[in-house]
Amino acid sequence: MPRASGTGSPGQAGAPEIDAAVAAAEAVMAKRFGARIRLADAEDLGGSGRSAVLRVKVAETPFALPRTLVVKRYLQPEGAAPRDSWVREAVSYQLFTALAAEERMCPELFAHDSGSTLLVMEDLGRAPTLAEKLHGEDSRAAEAALLSWARSLGKLHASTAGREADFDALLRRLRPPKDKDPLAVSGPAAVRALPALLAAELGVRTSPAAEEAAHAALALLDTGRHRAFSPSDSCPDNNLITNRGVRFLDFEGGCVRNMMFDAAYLTVPFPSCWCAYTLPRGMTEAMLAAWRAEVRVMWPDLDDDAVLLPKLLDAQLFWVWLTTHQFLTVPDARDLTSGGHLPRPDPADILLSRWADLARAANTAGADATAHHAVEVVAALTNHLGRRDLPLYPAFQHH
């Protein structure tokens, strides 16, 4: 995943791509500021197969600019239309750059260009990511980072409440993606297909009541309440722990949607990620309280467990079904964990843990059909894959 911290895997982009990105950035900056700005000493931050991400030095400029900037260029055929992911990311950074500095939870955007599918952004330096804290040796630092991230996620949601019209207007100025919310396609498709997959692959029958509960969870995609900006992929390696607080990176799926899909990152945890370990007892509750303290300013009804908890369970159910569909449809489960430089668990262990957690949460909530179905899936997964408990994040393993 693209990174702007200097700790990503180097060498994703070759020299021609780097030179082309720097030249394109100079052209875009000249157009944006009306004078030549020379960039030098490009450092590959290790984007992905889809993009080149570089740190560049501002060597010459007639304007007051930071000493370094980050350039991200999407790699695509010449003359191709801008990718949906570029459009989402450009619009997301535009939305936050228009906010007051204290509400900006991501790098500032200095320039962008649809022709070269390029972004020029603030360089947040070499701050550690949340992932690096979780894989470190200091449990207190990891705990503090998680709580800071949860609070920051709440601030991000609160600061973008009511800004969906602004986001849509920015989208229209570029080339609106076919689907504004990526989950609006993948989620319903997974819910429709999973019962047959579970029967074929694991021998698990999905009762009509369990299937109905999953379809009911899709209502989160359409509800007009509790909507805010979502980074879409708030995995630990996309969050920098800076001296100004947590900063979110990688908005390739950025959109405005029901924020319960993000809140489920606190309870699952990190449901879109196949690099997730488990958290110590009590950590989820503390993170949820930190997030809730920020969002209750805009949504007082979320102080009521009777309002919040059923929605969180729906979001948890949605993510478990979606990621199970992913697991059962990829040719090789190891493909789910491609990229990154930190160790990660076996995807089967992650999946088993998610169903076990769903069974407990549904049982607590009195959602009997969902709980019974989850228990059956856990038993079938254990029979097919073997039972291995998902370990704690490394920072918590020795404390």
C-alpha positions in Angstrom: 0.0 0.0 0.0 1.3 3.5 -0.7 3.2 5.1 2.1 4.5 8.6 2.7 6.7 7.8 5.7 9.9 6.6 4.2 9.6 3.1 5.8 7.9 1.3 2.9 9.6 -1.4 0.8 12.0 0.2 -1.6 12.4 -0.5 -5.2 8.7 -0.7 -6.3 9.3 1.8 -9.1 12.2 1.6 -11.5 14.4 4.6 -12.5 12.4 5.5 -15.6 9.2 5.7 -13.5 10.9 7.8 -10.9 12.4 10.2 -13.4 9.0 10.5 -15.2 7.2 11.1 -11.9 9.7 13.9 -10.9 9.4 15.6 -14.3 5.6 15.4 -14.2 5.6 16.8 -10.7 7.7 19.8 -11.8 5.3 20.4 -14.6 2.3 20.2 -12.4 3.8 22.5 -9.7 4.8 25.0 -12.4 1.2 25.1 -13.6 -0.1 25.3 -10.1 2.2 28.1 -8.9 3.0 29.9 -12.2 6.8 29.6 -11.9 9.3 26.8 -12.2 10.0 24.7 -9.1 12.9 22.3 -9.4 12.7 19.0 -7.5 15.7 16.8 -6.8 17.1 13.8 -4.9 14.1 11.6 -5.4 13.8 8.8 -2.8 11.6 5.8 -3.6 9.2 5.3 -0.7 7.9 2.0 -2.2 4.4 2.6 -3.5 2.9 -0.5 -5.1 2.4 -2.1 -8.5 -0.2 0.6 -9.1 1.9 3.7 -8.2 5.2 5.2 -7.5 5.6 7.2 -4.3 8.6 9.4 -3.8 10.1 11.9 -1.4 11.7 14.8 -3.3 13.7 17.8 -2.2 12.5 21.2 -3.2 15.8 22.4 -4.8 14.7 25.7 -6.3 11.5 27.7 -5.7 10.5 31.4 -5.7 7.8 30.5 -3.2 7.7 29.5 0.5 7.4 25.7 0.2 8.4 22.9 2.6 12.0 21.6 2.2 10.7 18.2 1.0 7.4 17.0 -0.6 5.9 13.6 -1.4 5.0 12.8 -5.0 2.6 9.9 -5.8 2.0 9.0 -9.4 -0.4 6.3 -10.6 1.2 4.0 -13.2 -1.1 3.5 -16.1 -1.0 3.4 -19.9 -0.4 6.7 -21.8 -3.7 8.4 -22.6 -5.8 6.2 -20.3 -8.6 7.8 -18.3 -7.8 8.6 -14.6 -8.3 5.6 -12.4 -11.2 5.6 -10.0 -8.7 5.2 -7.2 -6.8 8.3 -8.3 -10.0 10.3 -8.5 -11.0 9.2 -5.0 -7.6 10.0 -3.5 -7.3 13.4 -5.2 -10.8 14.4 -4.0 -10.2 13.1 -0.5 -7.0 15.2 -0.1 -8.8 18.2 -1.6 -11.6 17.9 0.9 -9.2 17.9 3.9 -6.8 20.5 2.5 -9.8 22.9 2.4 -10.4 22.4 6.2 -8.7 24.3 8.9 -5.2 22.9 9.8 -6.3 21.5 13.1 -9.0 19.4 11.3 -6.7 18.1 8.6 -6.1 14.5 9.5 -3.8 13.7 6.5 -1.1 15.3 4.4 -1.9 18.7 2.8 -2.3 18.5 -1.0 -0.2 21.0 -2.9 -1.0 20.1 -6.5 -2.7 17.4 -8.5 -3.2 16.6 -12.2 -5.6 14.2 -13.8 -3.6 14.0 -17.1 -0.5 12.5 -15.3 -2.6 11.0 -12.5 -0.2 12.6 -10.0 -0.5 14.1 -6.5 2.0 16.4 -4.8 1.6 16.3 -1.0 3.0 17.4 2.3 5.9 15.2 3.6 5.0 13.9 7.0 8.6 12.8 7.6 9.8 9.5 8.9 7.3 9.1 11.7 6.5 5.5 12.7 3.3 3.9 11.5 0.8 2.3 13.8 1.9 -1.1 12.4 5.4 -0.4 13.5 4.2 0.4 17.0 2.2 -2.8 17.1 5.2 -4.8 16.0 7.6 -3.2 18.4 8.6 -4.2 21.9 6.9 -1.5 23.9 3.4 -2.5 24.9 2.6 0.9 26.5 3.7 2.7 23.3 1.5 0.3 21.3 -1.5 0.9 23.6 -1.0 4.7 23.4 -0.8 4.6 19.6 -4.0 2.5 19.3 -5.9 4.9 21.6 -4.5 7.9 19.7 -5.5 6.3 16.4 -9.1 5.6 17.7 -9.5 9.2 18.9 -8.1 10.5 15.6 -10.6 8.3 13.6 -13.4 9.9 15.7 -12.1 13.4 14.9 -11.9 12.5 11.2 -15.5 11.4 11.3 -16.7 14.4 13.3 -14.8 17.0 11.2 -16.3 15.6 7.9 -19.9 15.3 9.1 -22.3 17.0 6.8 -19.6 17.4 4.0 -20.9 14.8 1.6 -22.2 17.5 -0.8 -18.7 19.1 -0.8 -17.1 15.7 -1.5 -19.6 15.0 -4.4 -19.0 18.5 -5.9 -15.3 17.8 -5.9 -15.9 14.4 -7.6 -17.9 16.1 -10.3 -15.0 18.4 -11.2 -12.9 15.3 -12.0 -14.4 12.1 -13.3 -16.7 10.6 -10.8 -16.1 6.9 -10.2 -18.7 4.5 -11.3 -19.3 3.5 -7.7 -18.6 6.2 -5.1 -18.3 3.6 -2.3 -16.2 0.5 -3.2 -18.1 -1.5 -0.6 -21.4 -0.9 -2.3 -20.4 -3.4 -5.0 -18.3 -5.9 -3.2 -20.5 -6.1 -0.1 -23.8 -7.1 -1.7 -22.0 -9.5 -4.1 -20.4 -11.3 -1.2 -23.6 -11.5 0.8 -25.4 -13.0 -2.2 -22.7 -15.5 -3.0 -21.4 -16.6 0.4 -24.2 -19.1 1.5 -23.5 -21.3 -1.6 -19.7 -21.0 -1.1 -20.0 -22.1 2.6 -22.1 -25.0 1.6 -19.8 -26.1 -1.2 -16.4 -25.4 0.5 -17.2 -26.1 4.2 -20.5 -28.1 4.2 -22.2 -25.3 6.3 -25.9 -24.6 5.7 -26.9 -20.9 6.1 -30.4 -20.7 7.7 -32.9 -18.2 6.2 -32.7 -16.2 9.4 -28.9 -16.0 9.3 -29.0 -15.0 5.6 -31.7 -12.4 6.3 -29.5 -10.9 9.0 -26.6 -10.5 6.6 -28.9 -8.9 4.0 -30.3 -6.5 6.7 -26.7 -5.4 7.5 -26.4 -4.1 3.9 -28.8 -1.3 4.9 -25.8 0.4 6.4 -24.7 1.1 2.8 -27.8 3.2 2.1 -28.6 4.9 5.3 -28.5 8.7 5.4 -27.5 8.8 9.1 -24.1 8.7 10.7 -22.3 9.4 7.4 -18.8 10.8 7.3 -15.6 10.5 5.3 -14.0 7.1 5.3 -10.4 6.3 4.4 -11.7 2.9 3.4 -8.4 1.2 4.2 -7.3 2.3 7.7 -5.0 -0.6 8.2 -2.1 0.0 10.7 0.5 0.7 8.0 -1.7 3.5 6.6 -1.6 5.5 9.8 1.4 7.6 10.9 2.0 8.4 14.5 3.3 12.0 14.3 4.1 14.6 17.0 0.9 16.3 15.8 -1.2 13.2 16.3 -2.2 10.4 13.9 -2.3 11.2 10.2 -4.2 9.0 7.8 -2.6 7.9 4.4 -3.8 6.0 1.3 -7.2 7.3 0.2 -7.5 5.2 -2.9 -10.9 4.1 -1.7 -11.8 7.3 0.1 -15.5 8.1 0.1 -18.3 9.3 2.3 -20.4 6.5 3.8 -21.8 5.2 7.0 -19.0 5.5 9.5 -19.9 2.2 11.2 -17.8 0.4 8.6 -14.8 2.3 10.1 -15.9 1.9 13.7 -15.8 -1.9 13.1 -12.0 -1.5 12.7 -12.0 -1.0 16.5 -14.0 -4.1 17.3 -13.0 -6.7 14.7 -10.1 -5.3 14.5 -8.9 -4.0 11.1 -11.4 -6.0 9.1 -10.2 -5.1 5.6 -6.6 -6.1 6.5 -5.1 -9.6 6.2 -2.2 -8.5 8.4 -4.3 -8.3 11.6 -3.4 -10.0 14.9 -5.6 -9.8 18.0 -5.6 -7.2 20.8 -5.3 -7.6 24.6 -8.4 -7.9 26.7 -10.0 -4.5 27.3 -8.3 -2.8 24.4 -11.3 -2.8 22.1 -13.5 -1.3 24.7 -11.0 1.5 25.4 -10.6 2.2 21.7 -14.3 2.4 21.2 -14.7 4.8 24.1 -12.0 7.0 22.7 -13.7 7.1 19.3 -17.1 7.6 20.8 -15.9 10.6 22.8 -15.1 12.4 19.6 -18.2 11.5 17.5 -20.8 12.1 20.2 -20.3 15.8 19.6 -21.9 15.5 16.2 -24.0 12.4 16.9 -25.3 12.4 20.5 -27.5 9.4 19.8 -24.3 7.2 19.6 -23.9 7.6 23.4 -26.8 5.2 23.6 -25.7 1.5 23.5 -29.1 0.6 22.2 -28.3 2.8 19.1 -24.6 2.1 18.6 -24.2 -1.6 19.4 -26.7 -3.1 16.9 -25.1 -1.0 14.2 -21.6 -2.2 15.2 -22.8 -5.8 15.1 -24.2 -5.2 11.6 -20.9 -3.8 10.4 -19.0 -6.7 12.0 -21.3 -9.2 10.3 -20.8 -7.3 7.0 -17.0 -7.4 7.2 -16.9 -11.1 8.2 -19.0 -12.2 5.3 -17.1 -10.0 2.9 -13.7 -11.2 3.9 -14.8 -14.8 4.0 -16.0 -14.4 0.5 -12.5 -13.0 -0.4 -10.8 -15.9 1.4 -12.9 -18.6 -0.4 -12.6 -17.1 -3.9 -8.9 -16.2 -4.2 -6.9 -19.0 -5.8 -4.3 -18.9 -3.1 -5.0 -17.4 0.3 -1.4 -16.2 0.5 -2.3 -13.7 -2.2 -4.4 -11.9 0.4 -1.3 -10.9 2.3 0.9 -9.7 -0.6 3.1 -6.7 0.0 4.4 -5.2 3.2 7.5 -5.9 5.1 6.2 -6.8 8.6 5.3 -10.4 9.6 1.7 -11.4 9.4 -0.5 -14.3 10.5 -1.9 -17.0 8.4 -5.1 -15.7 6.7 -6.9 -18.9 7.8 -6.2 -18.0 11.5 -7.5 -14.5 10.9 -10.7 -15.7 9.4 -11.3 -18.3 12.1 -10.8 -15.6 14.8 -13.2 -13.2 13.0 -16.0 -15.9 13.0 -15.3 -16.8 16.6 -15.5 -13.1 17.6 -18.8 -12.7 15.6 -20.3 -15.7 17.4 -19.5 -14.1 20.8 -20.8 -10.7 19.8 -24.0 -12.0 18.3 -24.6 -14.2 21.3 -24.2 -11.2 23.7 -26.6 -9.2 21.5 -29.2 -12.0 21.4 -28.8 -12.4 17.7 -29.3 -16.1 17.9 -29.4 -17.0 14.2 -26.2 -15.1 13.5 -24.5 -16.6 16.6 -25.6 -20.2 15.7 -24.4 -19.8 12.1 -21.0 -18.4 13.2 -20.5 -21.3 15.6 -21.1 -23.7 12.8 -18.7 -21.9 10.5 -16.0 -21.9 13.3 -16.5 -25.7 13.7 -16.2 -26.3 9.9 -13.1 -24.0 9.5 -11.5 -25.8 12.4 -12.2 -29.1 10.9 -10.9 -28.1 7.5 -8.0 -25.8 8.5 -7.1 -26.9 12.0 -7.5 -24.8 15.1 -4.8 -22.2 15.8 -5.5 -19.3 18.0 -4.7 -15.9 16.4 -1.7 -14.4 18.4 -1.6 -11.0 19.9 0.2 -8.2 18.1 4.0 -8.7 18.9 4.1 -5.6 21.1 1.7 -7.3 23.5 3.1 -10.9 23.4 5.7 -10.6 26.1 4.0 -8.3 28.6 
